[in-house]
Amino acid sequence: MQKLNLDTLKTLSTLVGISGGEEAVVDAIEAMVAPYADELRRTPLGDLLVFKKGEKTPEKTLMICAHTDEVGLIITDIDSSGYLRFTAVGGVESSVLLGKTVYVNGATRGVIGGKPVHLMRGDEREKEVPIRELTIDIGAQSKEEAEAVVSVGDYVNFEPFFQVNGDTVMGKALDDRMGCAILVDLIRGDMPYDTWFAFTTREEVGSVGASAAAYEIDPDLVIAVEGTVAGDVLGTPSPKNCTRLGKGAAVSFVDRGTVYDREFFKAAFDLARELDIPCQPRTNNAGRNDASAVQKSRGGARAAAISVPCRYIHSPVSMAKISDADGALNLVRALAGRMLEG
């Protein structure tokens, strides 16, 4: 079985690419895949579309996609004391923010703060602090001092972090730099059939880039490759344990945006058994991914999704198993071939 290139994953994980500002990530991917691609082009929204010749030319067009963007924050106001107000870009909950270090516009370091616990009264200590009551403190003493280095509309990213402990990887933006790293490895290797790859933008704010990429490529078939939520964490009831770390790649049959092709869902598990690749069904319909946009583009596309389970997605640091990622890489390649055989 092929192993995921962890150097690629580290490079992509530590780059900053909040929705609408993915240029650094897309540029890095283009440099990685250019020597192996037969065609490269960018859409006006910044998607990178890559055509890779395979051993055979199929009758149908397959698009394999992964999104380049990550969740983050954006400055909405600077108050008279120099504190920065912000809102989320994508699905970020306030519970993962308090006390975290961040970078404003990739350069100015700050800390997310709120009312000190020592000054809270009654049940304030038991309640989650909403984002509107949090601020970013960069140490400025006035609005004028803050405005000398930051502006309204500046992006705010979590601190880059990446570490490998045995079979465990921890890092920023594993949703979906894990998927991007898998696509890079597929492009660098051999594919059974001609294939289009799409590194899409703005997935976290509505699969905007995927809509444009699908219109350009006009695929008959699509595989979305994702970092998906793992429910095997403390306090999550069993019915919501949609995926578990170490149980293999996750194959979706339904989510809030897509009902996946039943034939391809079954084929994924058949292939996993044939090739001895651990995999698991994604058993909760929470969330959605780029397949929802691609599936309904133009005349429509039959869709599959293969994901790497990740704990703590949409937070400063996520956790995944390298063996699950290896399995996803090999299962995507095998399923791509099976989908194009028919």
Order of alpha helices (4+ residues) and beta strands (2+ residues): alpha-alpha-beta-beta-beta-beta-beta-beta-beta-beta-alpha-beta-beta-beta-alpha-beta-alpha-beta-beta-alpha-beta-alpha-beta-beta-alpha
